[in-house]
Structure formats: C-alpha cells, structure tokens
Amino acid sequence: MPPQWRVPKESHELLREVFRDHGPKEIAAALGLSLSLVYKWAEDPEGSGSASPLERVGRLIRETRDPRLVQWLCQQADGYFVRNPQSYRDQDYEVIPATHEIVQQFADLLAVISQAALDQVITLGESADIREVWERLKCYTEGFVQCCEDGDFSGIKPSAPAGAASKPGSVQPDTAAGIAASPRV
C-alpha cells in the first residue's frame, strides 16, 4: 500500500512523518510561527506537545459534524470529500467467497455500463442504474476493507440488504442486462 494511504491515527504522528519530507523550519517560516511551536505539534499533546492545527480542525469537525469543513480542506488539496458508505458486515463469510463477490459485483457494474453505452448515449435512467450498482459495490467493498483492517472476516455479508442501496424513485438495474433487480444474498 502506498505510504500516503497509511495515515497514522494520531495527528502528532502524522506531522512527524510529514516533517521528514517537508522541513519544519520552512513550514514555520511560511506560517509565520516559531520553529519550537511547529516541532511541538509533532509531539504527543498529552506530554510536552501542543495541540496542532490538525487536532483543532479534527475537534471542530467532530463538534459541528458539518461535512463542508472537510470538503473545504479537500478542495485545498485539489480533491473532494467522499464519505465512506455504510458497510454491511452481519453474517459469517470467508475471505475467498468475499473476494469473488467483489469481482462479481464489479462485473455487474461493467455490464450495466456496457449495456447503457451501446447506443452511445447514457440516459438519466441508465445513470441511475449505474449509480445503484456502483453504490452497492462501494458498500460491500468498504465492509471487506474494514474486515481486512480488523483482521476479521467473520462479519462479511455477501451484499447490501434488498433496497439498502436504492434511493426513493431510483430505477432498478435492468434484469435483461444480466443484473439482478435486487442484490444477491
């Protein structure tokens, strides 16, 4: 896994890693702060460290629960915020069947996309079909990744419960395209 995806759980640990690549002296100068303060951000705030801007922003987000704050931060990095979908981890399943399920759901997504693109035009209804299958795949895969991170595959469930990925008024995937109208169970 690339290092940028392994983000430490604590802000001071992340800053310590960032300071290995980006000099604290330059950061302090750019922000108009003392070098000692910037170094303190990379220390445990429970010890002699100081609450870093990351820690303060984290608290602000937890207090307000307003995703616009995270969206703004992501825009500063030329990105955008995507909330993790709800995962489904209710029943006992094993690793190999779970990986096969991910591959099958991805194949289902490609089938819906291919069917929609046959006439070189993707309609709003076809877009809704694609979105529904994509959301189901994201939810299942997020559950799988969480199980990987936890080292526990006993809670993997084959797919979202019927209707969980559907939004009111959304179109069910086309069964003629080889995609079931309800998730596999």
PLY file of the C-alpha trace (Angstrom):
ply
format ascii 1.0
element vertex 185
property float x
property float y
property float z
element edge 184
property int vertex1
property int vertex2
end_header
0.00 0.00 0.00
1.42 3.45 -0.87
2.61 5.39 2.20
0.07 8.17 1.64
-2.76 5.71 2.39
-1.27 4.62 5.72
-2.23 7.64 7.76
-1.36 7.42 11.47
-4.25 7.55 13.90
-2.76 10.45 15.88
-2.16 13.91 14.38
1.26 14.32 16.02
2.41 11.02 14.44
1.26 12.21 11.02
3.03 15.54 11.44
6.22 13.75 12.50
6.07 11.79 9.21
5.29 14.91 7.17
8.21 16.75 8.78
10.57 14.04 7.48
9.65 15.09 3.92
8.96 18.80 4.46
11.26 20.78 6.72
9.70 22.19 9.89
11.92 25.27 9.50
10.38 26.12 6.13
6.87 25.38 7.44
7.40 27.66 10.46
8.70 30.45 8.23
5.81 30.09 5.73
3.23 30.20 8.55
4.99 32.97 10.48
5.31 30.78 13.58
8.17 29.84 15.86
10.10 26.72 14.96
9.66 25.39 18.50
5.85 25.57 18.19
5.90 23.66 14.90
8.12 20.99 16.48
5.72 20.72 19.44
2.93 19.77 17.03
4.86 16.57 16.29
4.94 15.63 19.99
2.17 13.89 21.90
-0.13 16.66 23.21
-0.62 14.58 26.38
3.10 15.04 27.05
5.00 18.20 26.28
3.44 18.76 22.86
0.98 21.40 21.76
-2.41 20.88 20.11
-1.69 21.05 16.39
-3.89 22.74 13.80
-4.83 19.22 12.63
-6.04 18.32 16.11
-8.04 21.54 16.36
-9.65 21.07 12.94
-10.47 17.47 13.89
-12.23 18.70 17.03
-14.08 21.37 15.02
-15.33 18.71 12.59
-16.39 16.36 15.41
-18.19 19.19 17.23
-20.06 20.61 14.22
-20.43 17.37 12.23
-20.51 19.67 9.19
-19.03 17.99 6.09
-18.43 21.39 4.45
-15.36 21.78 6.65
-13.84 18.57 5.30
-14.93 19.47 1.77
-13.12 22.80 2.05
-9.95 21.07 3.27
-10.13 18.59 0.40
-10.52 21.44 -2.09
-7.30 22.96 -0.71
-5.56 19.74 -1.83
-7.29 19.78 -5.26
-9.60 16.96 -4.21
-13.07 16.37 -2.90
-14.60 14.65 0.10
-16.42 11.37 -0.31
-17.99 9.96 2.85
-17.40 6.25 3.39
-20.55 4.34 2.53
-22.26 2.25 5.16
-20.77 -1.22 5.07
-22.61 -4.48 5.61
-20.93 -6.92 7.97
-23.67 -9.01 9.54
-23.20 -12.70 8.76
-20.34 -15.20 8.72
-18.48 -15.46 5.41
-14.92 -16.27 4.43
-12.22 -14.40 2.51
-12.31 -16.26 -0.83
-16.10 -16.05 -1.32
-15.95 -12.38 -0.30
-13.29 -11.61 -2.92
-15.35 -13.46 -5.54
-18.35 -11.35 -4.56
-16.37 -8.13 -5.13
-15.25 -9.35 -8.56
-18.83 -10.33 -9.44
-20.24 -7.00 -8.30
-17.60 -5.19 -10.35
-18.53 -7.33 -13.36
-22.17 -6.40 -12.72
-21.19 -2.73 -12.77
-19.32 -3.14 -16.06
-22.30 -4.97 -17.56
-24.68 -2.16 -16.63
-22.27 0.44 -18.04
-21.75 -1.55 -21.25
-25.48 -2.05 -21.75
-26.12 1.67 -21.17
-23.39 2.73 -23.60
-24.49 0.51 -26.51
-26.30 3.36 -28.25
-23.53 5.90 -27.43
-25.95 7.78 -25.12
-26.41 7.24 -21.39
-29.86 8.35 -20.22
-30.81 9.58 -16.76
-32.47 6.22 -16.06
-29.33 4.37 -17.12
-27.26 6.73 -14.96
-29.48 5.83 -12.00
-28.91 2.13 -12.75
-25.14 2.64 -12.87
-25.22 4.65 -9.63
-27.22 1.98 -7.81
-24.87 -0.85 -8.77
-21.83 1.35 -8.01
-23.17 2.24 -4.55
-23.81 -1.45 -3.78
-20.24 -2.31 -4.85
-18.78 0.52 -2.73
-20.73 -0.56 0.35
-19.72 -4.19 0.06
-16.08 -3.35 -0.70
-15.90 -0.92 2.24
-17.09 -3.72 4.52
-14.43 -6.01 3.03
-11.67 -3.43 3.56
-12.80 -2.89 7.15
-12.60 -6.64 7.73
-9.09 -6.63 6.22
-8.06 -3.81 8.54
-9.60 -5.56 11.55
-8.15 -8.94 10.55
-11.65 -10.36 10.98
-13.58 -11.85 8.08
-16.31 -13.40 10.19
-18.60 -10.42 9.61
-18.57 -10.16 5.82
-22.01 -10.31 4.25
-22.44 -11.02 0.52
-24.25 -7.79 -0.38
-26.42 -4.95 0.84
-29.87 -5.90 2.10
-32.57 -5.56 -0.53
-33.38 -1.91 -1.07
-30.49 -0.58 1.02
-28.68 0.93 -1.96
-31.88 2.19 -3.56
-32.97 5.77 -3.28
-36.65 6.64 -3.47
-37.62 6.88 -7.11
-34.43 5.26 -8.40
-34.59 2.80 -11.27
-33.65 -0.81 -10.58
-30.88 -2.27 -12.76
-32.07 -3.86 -15.98
-32.51 -7.59 -15.46
-32.15 -8.07 -19.22
-28.59 -6.77 -18.87
-27.78 -9.71 -16.60
-28.02 -7.74 -13.37
-30.47 -8.84 -10.73
-33.06 -6.24 -9.76
-32.23 -6.90 -6.11
-28.84 -7.56 -4.53
-27.51 -11.12 -4.33
-27.97 -12.80 -1.00
0 1
1 2
2 3
3 4
4 5
5 6
6 7
7 8
8 9
9 10
10 11
11 12
12 13
13 14
14 15
15 16
16 17
17 18
18 19
19 20
20 21
21 22
22 23
23 24
24 25
25 26
26 27
27 28
28 29
29 30
30 31
31 32
32 33
33 34
34 35
35 36
36 37
37 38
38 39
39 40
40 41
41 42
42 43
43 44
44 45
45 46
46 47
47 48
48 49
49 50
50 51
51 52
52 53
53 54
54 55
55 56
56 57
57 58
58 59
59 60
60 61
61 62
62 63
63 64
64 65
65 66
66 67
67 68
68 69
69 70
70 71
71 72
72 73
73 74
74 75
75 76
76 77
77 78
78 79
79 80
80 81
81 82
82 83
83 84
84 85
85 86
86 87
87 88
88 89
89 90
90 91
91 92
92 93
93 94
94 95
95 96
96 97
97 98
98 99
99 100
100 101
101 102
102 103
103 104
104 105
105 106
106 107
107 108
108 109
109 110
110 111
111 112
112 113
113 114
114 115
115 116
116 117
117 118
118 119
119 120
120 121
121 122
122 123
123 124
124 125
125 126
126 127
127 128
128 129
129 130
130 131
131 132
132 133
133 134
134 135
135 136
136 137
137 138
138 139
139 140
140 141
141 142
142 143
143 144
144 145
145 146
146 147
147 148
148 149
149 150
150 151
151 152
152 153
153 154
154 155
155 156
156 157
157 158
158 159
159 160
160 161
161 162
162 163
163 164
164 165
165 166
166 167
167 168
168 169
169 170
170 171
171 172
172 173
173 174
174 175
175 176
176 177
177 178
178 179
179 180
180 181
181 182
182 183
183 184
